[in-house]
Amino acid sequence: MRETPRPQGTVGETGSEPPQPRPGRALAHKPGASGSGTPHRSDGRPPQTPRGVRRADQVGRLGTTPPVPGRPTVFHHWAAVVSALLFLFIAWQISVGGPLLRVDERLGNAMSSGNLPGGVAQLLSDLGSVDVALPVLAVALAHTAWRGHRDGLPQWWLRPLVAALTMTAVPALVVPLKKVIARTGPAAMGPSTGYYPSGHTTTAAVAYGACLLLLLPYVRGAYARRELTIGYIIVNAGVGLGLVRRGYHWPLDVVGAWCLSVVLLYAMCAMCAAWAGRAPRD
C-alpha cells in the first residue's frame, strides 16, 4: 500500500504554525512605509483621501473654516471686465445718441405694449424696490451671521459685513451716474431725466445676488444650489421685464444695471476672499 504523505515538520510538533510573512511584504503595512495604506508616508506625500488633506482650524475642528462666496477665477475676472466695458459702451451710446439708442427705444415701445398683464408687471417691478429687497437681504445677513457665530467660525461677521457694504454702494454709484448720463425716460414718465442705469434693477440684482452668495455655502447638494441660482436669474429677469412693460425704463437701462451689478458682486467676492486670506492662523 502506498503511504499517505505527511506534512513536513520537526519532531514534537503538535500543530502547524501560523503562516510567516514573506520577504518584501513584511513592511507593507507598517506605519511610515512607502506604499502603505496608512496616512503616514515615508515620501512625505499626503494620503489620497480628502480627509487626509483637510487641516484643522484654530480650534482644532475639521471643516470649520468660514465659507467664502467663491474666490475670483479667470472666468469671474473676465465677466467683471466685460460687464464694465459693456456698461461704458451703453453709456457712451446714450450720451452721443448712437444707433443703439434708437433700436433700444423701438424695442422698449414694443415691449411696453406687450401681452404681460399690467398687474403682474407691476408686481415684478416692485421686487426691485428697497421696501422688498432690503428686508430680504437683512434676513440673509442675520441668518449668515447667526450660523457663523453658532458654529464658532472665525470672522463670522466678515461676509455679512461685506454684503452690507456692497449694498450701500448701489445708491452711492447709481445716483451720480443717473445725473451724469441724464437719459430721458419713456413717454409715460414725462420729460424727466436720470433713467440710466435702472436703480430698481441694480437694487434687485445686488440684494438678491448677495443673498445667493451668502446662502449657497449652506445649501447641500448640487441640484439645490443650481435651482437656487436659476431662481435668482428668473427673479431678476422678471424685475427687468416688469420695469420695461410698465414703461418705467428702457431695455438698455436694465441691461446696464445688470452689468453694474456683476461688477459689484464680483467686488464682494474679491473682498471676502482677500480679507479671509489675511485672517490670522495658528
Secondary structure, DSSP 8 states (H G I E B T S, - for coil): ----------TT--S-------TTTTTTTSTT-TT-SSS--TT----SSHHHH--B-TTS-BT-S---S----HHHHHHHHHHHHHHHHHHHHHHHT-HHHHHHHHHHHHHHTSSS-HHHHHHHHHTTSHHHHHHHHHHHHHHHHHHHHHTT-TTTTHHHHHHHHHHHHHHHHHHHHHHHH--B--GGGTT-B--SS-HHHHHHHHHHHHHHHHHGGG--SHHHHHHHHHHHHHHHHHHHHHHHHTTSS-HHHHHHHHHHHHHHHHHHHHHHHHHHHTS---
